[in-house]
Structure formats: C-alpha cells, structure tokens
Amino acid sequence: MIIKVKVKTSSVESGIEEIIKDKEYIICVKARAENNEANFEAIKIVSKYFKTPTSNIKIKTGLKNRNKLVEIK
C-alpha cells in the first residue's frame, strides 16, 4: 500500500494530526529536518499507526521534502 504523507517538523507533540480521505496523512514530529531525524520519526509514527514493523515501511519519494510517498508492505 502506498500513502501520501505531509510531515510538519519541530512540533510540540508527535503523532498523526489529520487523515484526509484514506491515503493522505498529515504527521507532526518533534524532530528537526536535519540528518533524516524527521524521516525516522515519521516512519516510527506510521509503523505504530498501522501496527507493522519499521522494516516494512519505506519512503519512496520525498526524502528531502515535506511531502512524501510512503510504501507499507
């Protein structure tokens, strides 16, 4: 399954802020957008939400962008 994710960095709380339709998510992360910290935290949040290991989640596009396509195996 592939979902669209928009990541908001440097937030007060981490978690999924809003779900638009079934495949678009807005995620807030505490981490800053440096050294892939925000990407790692976003992957952890998605894995917790979908109850799957982090090894099954991959960012297909948008590693250096706030808008991402995430593949969940």
C-alpha positions as CSV (number, residue, x, y, z in Angstrom):
1,M,0.0,0.0,0.0
2,I,1.3,3.5,-0.8
3,I,0.1,6.5,1.1
4,K,0.8,10.3,0.9
5,V,2.3,11.9,3.9
6,K,2.9,15.5,4.8
7,V,5.4,16.0,7.6
8,K,5.4,19.0,9.9
9,T,8.7,19.3,11.8
10,S,9.6,20.9,15.1
11,S,6.1,20.3,16.6
12,V,5.3,20.3,20.3
13,E,3.8,16.7,20.0
14,S,4.5,13.8,17.7
15,G,1.6,12.0,16.0
16,I,-0.9,11.9,13.2
17,E,-2.6,15.3,13.1
18,E,-5.1,14.7,10.3
19,I,-6.3,12.0,7.9
20,I,-7.6,13.2,4.6
21,K,-9.5,10.5,2.7
22,D,-7.9,7.1,3.3
23,K,-4.4,7.6,1.8
24,E,-3.3,11.1,2.8
25,Y,-1.9,11.8,6.3
26,I,-0.5,14.9,8.0
27,I,2.1,13.9,10.6
28,C,3.7,16.2,13.2
29,V,7.1,15.3,14.5
30,K,9.2,16.8,17.3
31,A,12.5,16.3,15.4
32,R,14.0,18.9,13.2
33,A,14.6,18.3,9.5
34,E,18.3,17.6,9.9
35,N,20.2,14.3,9.3
36,N,16.9,12.5,8.4
37,E,15.7,12.7,12.1
38,A,12.3,13.8,11.0
39,N,12.1,11.0,8.4
40,F,13.0,8.4,11.0
41,E,10.4,9.7,13.5
42,A,7.7,9.8,10.7
43,I,8.4,6.2,9.9
44,K,8.0,5.3,13.6
45,I,4.7,7.1,13.8
46,V,3.4,5.4,10.6
47,S,4.6,2.0,11.8
48,K,2.8,2.4,15.2
49,Y,-0.4,3.6,13.4
50,F,-0.5,0.7,11.0
51,K,0.8,-1.8,13.6
52,T,3.7,-3.0,11.4
53,P,7.5,-3.1,12.0
54,T,9.5,-0.2,10.8
55,S,11.4,-2.5,8.5
56,N,8.2,-2.8,6.4
57,I,8.0,0.9,5.8
58,K,10.0,2.7,3.1
59,I,9.9,6.4,1.9
60,K,9.7,6.0,-1.9
61,T,9.9,9.7,-2.8
62,G,10.4,12.9,-0.8
63,L,13.4,12.2,1.4
64,K,14.3,15.8,1.4
65,N,10.8,17.2,1.0
66,R,7.9,17.7,3.4
67,N,5.6,15.8,1.0
68,K,6.4,12.1,0.8
69,L,5.1,8.9,-0.7
70,V,5.4,6.1,1.8
71,E,5.2,2.4,0.9
72,I,3.9,0.0,3.5
73,K,4.5,-3.7,2.9
